[in-house]
Amino acid sequence: MRHAIRYDEELRLLGELYRELVGLGLRVGFRDALPGLTITTGIPGVPLYVFVTESGHDFDWNNAEMRHPVEDAAGAARRIAAFLQDHEHA
């Protein structure tokens, strides 16, 4: 099955989100084999994975239960940071 989004566009979008997340003080890794970001959580060895949906319209995380439009990387970063904070204190 082919993805609707081009690989280079997917990497560009992830790069934008990466910069926003790092700007919020999060520890983020970049994966390019299976394009996505890994974000360090409060649970050692258990990162949060963030991907671009196949349509290319959203970032998704928490096993695709959470989504945010790719046009708003700063908003996605704030939501991801809030998600991590909420789940580390749950």
C-alpha positions as CSV (number, residue, x, y, z in Angstrom):
1,M,0.0,0.0,0.0
2,R,1.4,3.4,-1.0
3,H,1.3,6.3,1.4
4,A,-0.3,9.5,0.3
5,I,2.5,11.6,1.7
6,R,6.0,11.7,0.2
7,Y,8.9,10.5,2.3
8,D,10.7,13.9,2.0
9,E,7.6,15.8,3.0
10,E,7.1,13.4,6.0
11,L,10.7,14.1,7.2
12,R,10.2,17.9,6.8
13,L,7.0,17.8,8.9
14,L,8.7,15.7,11.6
15,G,11.6,18.1,11.5
16,E,9.3,21.0,12.2
17,L,7.7,19.2,15.1
18,Y,11.1,18.1,16.4
19,R,12.3,21.7,16.7
20,E,9.1,22.8,18.5
21,L,9.4,19.9,21.0
22,V,13.0,20.6,21.7
23,G,12.1,24.2,22.2
24,L,9.8,23.1,24.9
25,G,12.6,21.3,26.7
26,L,11.7,17.7,25.7
27,R,14.3,15.1,24.8
28,V,13.5,14.0,21.3
29,G,15.0,11.4,18.9
30,F,14.5,11.3,15.2
31,R,14.0,8.1,13.3
32,D,14.2,8.0,9.6
33,A,14.1,4.3,8.8
34,L,10.4,4.3,9.8
35,P,10.0,8.1,10.0
36,G,8.9,9.2,13.4
37,L,10.0,10.9,16.6
38,T,10.8,9.3,19.9
39,I,10.2,11.4,23.0
40,T,11.7,10.5,26.4
41,T,9.0,9.9,29.0
42,G,9.1,9.5,32.7
43,I,9.2,5.7,32.3
44,P,12.7,4.6,31.6
45,G,13.0,2.7,28.3
46,V,9.4,3.6,27.2
47,P,9.4,6.5,24.7
48,L,6.4,8.1,23.2
49,Y,6.3,7.6,19.4
50,V,5.0,10.3,17.1
51,F,4.3,9.8,13.4
52,V,2.7,11.6,10.5
53,T,-0.5,9.9,9.4
54,E,-0.6,8.2,6.0
55,S,-2.8,11.0,4.7
56,G,-0.1,13.5,5.7
57,H,-2.8,15.6,7.4
58,D,-2.0,14.9,11.1
59,F,0.7,14.0,13.6
60,D,-0.4,11.1,15.7
61,W,0.8,9.6,19.0
62,N,-0.4,7.3,21.8
63,N,-1.0,4.5,19.3
64,A,-2.8,6.9,17.0
65,E,-5.4,7.8,19.7
66,M,-4.2,11.4,19.7
67,R,-3.9,13.6,16.5
68,H,-3.1,17.2,15.6
69,P,-3.0,18.9,12.2
70,V,0.5,19.1,10.7
71,E,0.0,22.7,9.7
72,D,0.3,23.6,13.4
73,A,3.5,22.0,14.7
74,A,3.7,24.4,17.6
75,G,0.2,23.4,18.7
76,A,1.0,19.8,18.3
77,A,4.1,20.2,20.4
78,R,2.2,21.9,23.2
79,R,-0.5,19.1,23.1
80,I,2.2,16.4,23.2
81,A,4.0,18.1,26.1
82,A,0.6,18.4,28.0
83,F,-0.1,14.7,27.2
84,L,3.2,13.7,28.7
85,Q,2.7,15.8,31.8
86,D,-0.8,14.4,32.3
87,H,0.3,10.8,31.9
88,E,3.4,11.1,34.1
89,H,1.3,12.3,37.0
90,A,-1.6,9.8,36.5
